[in-house]
Amino acid sequence: MTSFMIDSLLFDDVLMFRLLCLIAFITFNANAVMLEDYLPDDFRYQTAIPTPKAVTGVEVGERHYRHDQIIHYLSVIAASSPRAKLVEYGRTNEGRRLVLLFISSEENIKNLEQLPNDDSILKVWNGFSVHGNETSGANASVVYAYHLIAGYNEELNKLLNETLIIIDPVINPDGYDRFITDVNSMRGMIDNPDSNDASHHEQTPNGRTNHYWFDLNRDWLLLTQTESQHRIQQFQKWQPHVLDDHHEMGSDKTFFFQPGVPQRTNPLIPQKNIELTNKLAQFHSKTLDEKQALYYSREDYDDFYPGKGSTYPDLHGSIGILFEQASARGGHLQTSEGKRLLWQGIDNQFRTAVSTLQGAYALKSELINYKKQFYSNALKQADKENFKGYILSADNVYNAEKLSNFLSSHNIQYSKLKVDVSADSENFPAEKSIFIPIQQSQYTLIQALFSEQKKFTDNTFYDVSAWNLVMAWGLNSTKLKTTPETEETNWKKPHNSYRKNALAYAFNWDEGNAAGALNYLQQKKVTTKALAKEFTIKSNGHTVTFKPGAIIIPTNDIKEDELLTLLSNLAEFFKVSAYAITSGLNSNGVDLGSPSITTLKSPKALLVIGEGVNSYQAGSIWHLFDSEIGLALTKVDTGRFAKVDLGEYSHMIMPSGNYKMLDEKSIEKMSQWVKQGGTIISLQKSALWVEKNIQKTEKEAEKDDSEKIRKSYADFEKDNAENIIGGAIVAATADLSHPLGFGMHQQDQYVMLQGKAMLEPSKNPYVTPLKAPKNALAAGYLSEQMKGLVNDSSLLIAEKHGKGNLIKFAFNPNFRGFWKGTQKWLINSVYLSSLIQKTEIED
């Protein structure tokens, strides 16, 4: 009896297994596609070139390929053919390879390094998956590479003789693999098309962004991330005539290709570019019509912000093309508009990569001539200007060197001043100033970087409406009508004045990477003090003034050899000049034992991340402190917040977010922690949350006395654009006497403002170190309604709350890691918040 039951169960298990295999086979084959199904009928393919499945074991579209599978396959086929070469051009933060696959005729590949200067060769760059969770592009790069390397017919052979194809298969490998790990680990033998299934959802932050949660498709101009820095070096070297950028969009959409919304095109893009974009669109239309795929091309997306992959090329005489494919997420998704399958997306991306190449080749002479004419016209336009160039001065030599590296990355010519220059009531010291002549091929890009545009034909923007370099970096700048005396760039090295009998050493807070230097000293357990009132000393015949924020290093507990090492590292790695103080009695200002000199504790800061928190902002903060300063922030997910002992931390940084997951118990814990000496640094929406939940501020309800009228439905998009701040540059007036303003020079500053999280004005007149003037708009677009909200508003408030501090930002001081002019407000909030004193005057 027992034996019979066991045999029956075993028999039933076998039947069930076979049934599941049959169901899985039927399900897969209903959606399956073979490599041949992607490829055009009029081609033959070399059997010596291995197929993707032969190398990876997975058919294209069956699963999302991992990054290593894609790179391995491209390595194999490049090694299998003389018409291809794989070149590694960098590594990501997580160590993944960034590669370009070059495909052309055998002769061209042999002479690859001569091709950048060969004007007769058409260069087409295909870029895939800059957003890591938009994977159909990266998977399509595999089919595209196979087609071009293994395929042969007379037309392709002729094309390869005259064309260099540059494939960037996975622009964002770290984000890509983050997404792939999530979705592939949740897919079973049977695909589940239910949008609620875990295979269609990702962790937070998701795979869209890179390791530091930056959107790499906003970084082509800003170059804050290592992937972008490496890629732009290659772009500038190869100067493609056409660059396409393959993305994904909402699953309920179809397929998009440019030109985009015509009236939202950047005014620096020539009309000829638009004409060529439209001509190329005919090729995309044809290939998608052949498979009866739906698409659109003149809605939703624009060509305005030059930091995107489809717009940056347009400012270089190239044609940038954006493709957006409806996402299948986990690979097989049911939507309100029907099924979305991974292989279908791959097919569309492959087809439009091919149509880009075909269109570019058909327009070869026009494209090559257009690029030449673009740069020729740039020189002619520059010649018509009534000035010779821009002079720029950074606040220190360290930042001047960073500026010069940034300009070099964009192939912008510049030179260092040889002598000091005075212009427009400003002094530009030679040691930290550069001159950018406008008579150069990159004149158009220079115009974009210095744009102060405030009026627009269309006030709806897909991205920010301003990005001015001078305002973002906090530079002094003016136009010069004559060319100044310049010299080869050779930045001055910092001074290091060792004295055997020194009581202390000090460096100013505006020197080099002062915050990095302070963090280094604190990690070495060196006593560090901060100055709140200035003093002056004599050092080696020089008069040196230490301003508020200066860091003082007492020497009484440091051995001589350790001190020498410390001073050497401060100068070499952090570019700060440390001066010896040999007497406690200073020639001017406070003395060395003054109560205005405070011992600084090493901060231990908590960064809130997770559900409800803006991951872009969190990433930019993490990146700043991790890569620039060397301070390890403790990243705590909102879901774990209740379990964290706040007593272990000195600071809590709250990026913009709704913080709905924090319950009353957590809020009370935070309030008590601040009262006992903790500091909360909150940005935008989180600042409003702090006002309501920690300060218990009750805002008055806004009265709306406007007449209720009916409006046209078609006006909604325009009206909605006037009700938001999509990204505009706003002027700000700084109180540099405030501890959060220490180490800064410019009283007039500029912030990037997004959203409309405006702070409630404080009744205390001493706690607003950054405020907008009455006419705040400096560049970009603000509606009249939003101007009324921003003008004369508080941009930064730092108030005491018990023994601690509540520091509230109405903006992101480290916007996209590029806004160097306001980064120090955030840095000072962490390192100098202990200097903030109570400022309430008692009646």
Protein Blocks (a to p, Z undefined) as FASTA:
>chain_A
ZZmmmmmmmmmmmmmmmmmmmmmmmmmmmmgccfklmpcfkbccdfklccfklmnopaeh
kaccdfklmmmmmmmmmmmpckbccddfbdcfkopacdddddddfklmmmmmmmmmmmkb
ccddddehkblklmklmmmmmmmmmmmmmpccfklmmmmmmpccdddfblblmlmmmmmm
mmmmmpcfbdcfbfkbmklcccdddfkbcfkopafklmmmnomafklmmmmmmmmmnopa
bdcddddddfkbcbdcdebjfklccfklcfklmmmmmmmmmmmmmmmmmnopacdfkehi
acfblmbfklmmmmnopacdddddddekjopacdfkbpadfklmmmmmmmmmmmmmmmmm
mmmmmmmmmmmmmmmmmmmmmmmpcbfbdcdddfbfklmmmmmmmmmmnopacdddfbdc
deehiacdfklcccddfbbfklmmmmmmmpccfbdfblcdfbdfbfcfklmnopacdddf
bdcdddddddddddddddfklfbdcddfkgcjlklmmmmmmmnopacdddfbdcdddeeh
iacdddehiacddfklccfklmmmmmmmmmmmnopacdddfbfbdfbhcdfklckbccdd
dddddddedehiafklmmmmmmmmmmmnopacddddfklmmmpcfklpfbdcddddeklm
pcfklmmmmmmmmmnopacddehjlmmmmmmmmnopacdddddfbdcddddfklmmmmmm
mmpcfbpcddddddfkbmklgoiablbdcdddehjbdcdddfblklcmbccdfblbfgdc
ddfklmmmmgopafbdcddehjbccdddfbdfkgghlammlmmmmmmmmmmmmmpccfbd
cZZ
